[in-house]
Amino acid sequence: MKVHYFGGSDPSSWPGMDMQKVDGNIWSYQVPANTTGLVLNNGSGDQTGNFTCGANHLYDHNSDKGVYNK
C-alpha cells in the first residue's frame, strides 16, 4: 500500500510512499506535520479519493474513520 500526500512544504511524488503493515489490513505512515491531504493507493491504479489529513487518523477506501486507538 502507498500513501501520496500533498499540501505541505514536502509533498510526495505519485504514487507516493510505501506504508508499513501494522496488522491485518491496517497500514501506517507518518506524513510531514504540515500535510493537508492524502490519497491511499496500491501503486497499480486502485486508489481512494482525496482525504483531509488528520493526526493519528484511520482511513478506509471510502472515508476518514477518525482517530485510531491502537
WOLINLIN-V861244 format. One record per backbone hydrogen bond with DSSP energy under -1.0 kcal/mol. CO is the residue of the C=O (numbers start at 0). NH is the residue of the N-H. If there is no record, write none. Layout:
co:CO nh:NH
co:CO nh:NH
//
This chain:
co:0 nh:18
co:1 nh:40
co:2 nh:16
co:3 nh:38
co:4 nh:11
co:5 nh:35
co:5 nh:36
co:12 nh:15
co:16 nh:2
co:19 nh:27
co:22 nh:25
co:25 nh:21
co:25 nh:22
co:27 nh:19
co:31 nh:34
co:35 nh:52
co:36 nh:5
co:37 nh:50
co:38 nh:3
co:39 nh:47
co:40 nh:1
co:45 nh:41
co:50 nh:37
co:53 nh:56
co:55 nh:67
co:57 nh:64
co:62 nh:59
co:65 nh:57
//
